[in-house]
Amino acid sequence: MFRRTFWFTAGAAAGVWATTKVNRKLKQLTPESLAAQAADKAVEAGHRLKDFALDVRAGMLQREAELGEALGLEGPPVDNGQDRELPAPRRRAALDHTASPTTTYSIPTISYNRNEDH
């Protein structure tokens, strides 16, 4: 008799547990629940995107300050209408602009006749 009572109780408990699990899953799959989950995910993605944009902005301001310091542009702005002078260049220009203007360059001619060599 004790065995039958034990197995009856175990079966009833398993049935209650399975029914509860199925009902929870069905509630998660209702249209209202799916819409709420999608809205929560969108809000979370928006927060992540905002944090990323703030990190990018902070990095941009830091890099801008480093470049301004390296170029000697850090200083109070001139309000009297006069332009500030640019700092002297630190490197030589890559192109030599002192070449004589009489230098001629030859451009190779290429035939674009579609009927050639066919």
Secondary structure, DSSP 8 states (H G I E B T S, - for coil): -HHHHHHHHHHHHHHHHHHHHHHHHHHHTSHHHHHHHHHHHHHHHHHHHHHHHHHHHHHHHHHHHHHHHHHT--S----SS--------SS--SS-TTS-TT-----------TTTT-
